[in-house]
Amino acid sequence: MGDLAQAVEYWLRELGVWGYPLAVLLMAAVALLPIPAEIPAAMNGMLFGPLPGTIITWTGAMMGAQLSFEISRRFGRPVVKRFVPGRAISRVDSAVRVVSWPGLLMARLIPAVAFTALNWGLGLTGCRRRTFVWTTAIGILPATILFVYTGEGIARLYAQQPALTLVLASLAVALLILIVRRRDRPKT
């Protein structure tokens, strides 16, 4: 792990100022895809520090969210209209209007609601673009800060106690595997 961290750090130093926009673009790409953004967010904390890491992560996530929304709005909604009855579309649009901004903001603050799915899904609805942008901007900030600061803390711990960091990371991965296996086990 130490060699990898040193290699990434060296690579970033070689990139110079280009490391910042590349990290933003990486976060934007992650926000477009159904993959967890927590690891790149933590890496931004490790590599850039808490404040720059937060700015990079938040900016990239906002870019990816907006792009997902726009693609879905432009190309997805017309496809949905061809295959889904108009009444069903109207009900979904009505539900989005009823929950309004408090519901959208709450959906962003609840970690169980998939960030990427919400971006693409809201593009299919009548959600107003302005509401999408500001609820996303505010709603993702707490988790962004949490994961970036976690990464920064892991980097600091690793610098002082590499063996302990590896042990704790191994335990966290093992616990995650156990949770996933238990959740996926058939109920009897």
C-alpha positions in Angstrom: 0.0 0.0 0.0 2.9 2.4 0.8 4.4 1.8 -2.7 1.0 2.5 -4.4 0.4 5.7 -2.3 3.9 6.9 -3.1 3.5 6.1 -6.8 0.2 8.1 -6.9 1.7 11.0 -5.0 4.7 11.0 -7.4 2.4 10.9 -10.4 0.4 13.8 -9.0 3.5 15.8 -8.4 4.6 15.2 -12.0 1.2 16.4 -13.2 1.6 19.6 -11.4 -1.5 21.9 -11.6 -3.1 19.4 -14.1 -3.7 17.0 -11.2 -6.6 19.2 -10.0 -8.7 19.3 -13.1 -8.0 15.6 -13.8 -9.3 14.8 -10.3 -12.4 16.8 -10.9 -13.0 15.0 -14.2 -12.5 11.7 -12.5 -15.2 12.6 -10.0 -17.5 13.7 -12.8 -17.0 10.4 -14.5 -17.7 8.5 -11.3 -20.9 10.5 -10.8 -22.1 9.4 -14.3 -21.6 5.7 -13.5 -23.3 3.4 -11.0 -20.2 3.0 -8.9 -19.5 4.2 -5.4 -18.0 7.6 -5.2 -16.8 7.2 -1.6 -13.4 5.8 -2.5 -12.4 8.6 -5.0 -13.7 11.1 -2.5 -11.5 9.7 0.2 -8.6 9.5 -2.2 -9.1 13.2 -2.9 -8.8 13.8 0.8 -5.6 11.7 1.0 -4.0 13.3 -2.0 -5.1 17.0 -1.9 -6.0 17.6 1.8 -9.4 18.4 3.3 -10.3 21.7 1.7 -9.0 21.2 -1.8 -10.2 17.6 -1.7 -13.7 18.8 -0.8 -13.8 21.4 -3.5 -12.5 18.9 -6.1 -14.9 16.2 -5.0 -18.0 18.4 -4.8 -17.2 20.1 -8.2 -16.7 16.9 -10.0 -19.9 15.3 -8.4 -21.9 18.4 -9.4 -20.6 18.2 -13.0 -21.4 14.5 -13.3 -24.8 15.0 -11.7 -25.8 17.8 -14.0 -24.5 15.9 -17.0 -26.5 12.8 -16.0 -29.6 14.9 -15.5 -29.3 16.6 -18.9 -28.6 13.4 -20.8 -31.6 11.8 -19.2 -33.8 14.8 -19.7 -32.8 15.1 -23.4 -32.7 11.5 -24.5 -34.3 9.4 -21.8 -37.6 11.2 -21.3 -38.6 10.9 -25.0 -37.9 7.2 -24.8 -39.9 6.8 -21.6 -42.9 8.7 -23.2 -43.0 6.1 -26.0 -43.1 3.1 -23.7 -44.8 4.3 -20.5 -48.5 5.3 -20.4 -49.0 9.1 -20.1 -50.9 8.7 -16.9 -48.0 6.9 -15.2 -45.6 9.7 -16.3 -48.0 12.3 -15.0 -48.2 10.6 -11.6 -44.5 10.5 -11.3 -44.2 14.1 -12.3 -47.0 15.0 -9.8 -45.1 13.0 -7.0 -42.0 15.0 -7.7 -44.0 18.3 -7.5 -45.6 17.2 -4.3 -42.4 16.3 -2.5 -40.9 19.5 -3.9 -37.6 20.7 -2.8 -37.8 19.4 0.8 -38.2 15.8 -0.6 -35.4 16.2 -3.1 -33.1 17.6 -0.5 -33.9 14.8 1.9 -33.3 12.2 -0.8 -29.8 13.7 -1.2 -29.1 13.7 2.5 -30.1 10.0 2.9 -27.1 7.8 2.0 -29.3 4.9 1.1 -30.6 6.7 -1.9 -28.2 6.1 -4.8 -26.7 9.4 -6.0 -26.3 8.3 -9.6 -29.8 6.7 -9.9 -31.3 9.9 -8.5 -29.5 12.0 -11.0 -30.6 9.9 -14.0 -34.1 9.4 -12.6 -34.8 13.0 -11.9 -33.9 13.8 -15.5 -36.8 11.6 -16.6 -39.3 13.5 -14.5 -40.6 17.1 -14.6 -38.2 18.2 -11.9 -37.2 21.7 -12.5 -33.5 22.1 -13.4 -32.9 24.9 -10.9 -34.4 22.8 -8.1 -32.3 19.8 -9.1 -29.1 21.9 -9.1 -29.5 23.6 -5.7 -30.8 20.6 -3.8 -27.9 18.5 -5.2 -25.4 21.2 -4.4 -26.5 21.5 -0.8 -27.5 17.8 -0.3 -24.2 16.2 -1.3 -22.0 18.6 0.7 -22.2 16.8 4.1 -21.3 13.3 2.7 -18.6 14.9 0.5 -17.0 16.5 3.5 -17.3 13.3 5.5 -15.6 11.1 2.9 -12.9 13.6 2.0 -12.0 14.1 5.7 -12.0 10.4 6.2 -9.5 10.0 3.4 -7.3 12.8 4.8 -7.5 11.1 8.3 -6.5 7.7 6.8 -3.5 9.3 5.1 -2.4 11.0 8.3 -2.8 7.7 10.2 -0.9 5.8 7.5 2.0 8.3 7.7 2.2 7.8 11.5 1.1 4.1 11.8 1.3 2.2 8.5 0.8 -1.2 10.1 -2.2 -0.2 12.1 -3.7 1.5 9.1 -3.4 -1.8 7.1 -4.9 -3.8 9.9 -7.8 -1.4 10.3 -8.4 -1.3 6.5 -8.3 -5.2 6.4 -10.8 -5.4 9.2 -13.1 -2.9 7.5 -13.0 -4.8 4.2 -13.7 -8.1 6.1 -16.6 -6.5 7.9 -18.0 -5.2 4.7 -17.8 -8.6 3.0 -19.6 -10.2 6.0 -22.4 -7.6 5.8 -22.9 -8.1 2.1 -22.9 -11.9 2.4 -25.3 -11.8 5.2 -27.6 -9.4 3.3 -27.5 -11.6 0.2 -28.2 -14.8 2.0 -31.6 -16.3 1.1 -34.2 -15.9 3.9 -35.7 -19.1 5.2 
